[in-house]
Amino acid sequence: MKKFFSFILVLSLFSPVLAEVTPIKYNNLPQGTFKKNRKGDIIQYDKNGKKIGVYKIQNRRYGKIK
């Protein structure tokens, strides 16, 4: 019984080390500053303050309108 318990203990200690985690990387995230207007649209501005795009919520996701 002690061998079985020690085997389970050792297995539980090394299992996180053996598990491989693959992080999801998003390389094409939109850049700039985002602000919400009165209608609820999200407006994207670049670093100079120029309007780049307008986003609106469509089916729980943001979709680019303009």
C-alpha positions in Angstrom: 0.0 0.0 0.0 2.9 2.3 0.7 4.4 1.7 -2.7 1.0 2.5 -4.4 0.6 5.7 -2.4 4.1 6.8 -3.1 3.7 6.1 -6.8 0.5 8.2 -6.9 2.3 11.0 -5.0 5.3 11.0 -7.4 3.0 10.9 -10.4 1.0 13.8 -9.2 4.2 15.8 -8.5 5.6 15.3 -12.0 2.4 15.5 -14.0 2.4 19.4 -14.2 6.0 19.2 -15.4 5.1 16.8 -18.2 2.0 18.7 -19.3 2.7 20.9 -22.3 0.9 24.3 -22.3 0.6 26.0 -25.7 -0.2 29.7 -25.2 -2.3 31.4 -27.8 -0.6 34.3 -29.4 -2.4 37.1 -31.2 0.0 38.9 -33.5 -2.5 41.0 -35.3 -4.2 42.9 -32.4 -5.5 46.3 -33.4 -3.2 49.1 -32.2 -4.2 52.6 -30.9 -6.6 54.0 -28.5 -10.3 53.0 -28.2 -13.1 55.2 -27.0 -16.8 54.6 -26.8 -19.2 57.3 -28.2 -22.8 58.0 -27.1 -24.4 55.6 -29.5 -22.3 52.7 -28.1 -19.9 52.4 -31.0 -16.2 51.9 -30.3 -13.9 54.3 -32.2 -10.3 53.5 -32.8 -7.7 56.4 -32.8 -4.1 56.2 -33.8 -1.2 57.8 -31.8 -1.8 61.2 -33.5 -5.5 61.3 -32.6 -6.8 60.5 -36.1 -9.8 58.2 -36.4 -8.9 54.8 -37.9 -11.9 52.7 -37.5 -15.4 52.3 -36.0 -16.5 49.0 -34.3 -19.9 47.9 -33.2 -21.1 44.9 -31.2 -22.4 42.2 -33.4 -23.4 38.8 -31.9 -21.3 39.4 -28.7 -18.2 40.3 -30.8 -16.9 43.6 -32.1 -17.2 44.0 -35.9 -15.6 46.7 -37.9 -18.1 49.0 -39.5 -15.9 51.6 -41.2 
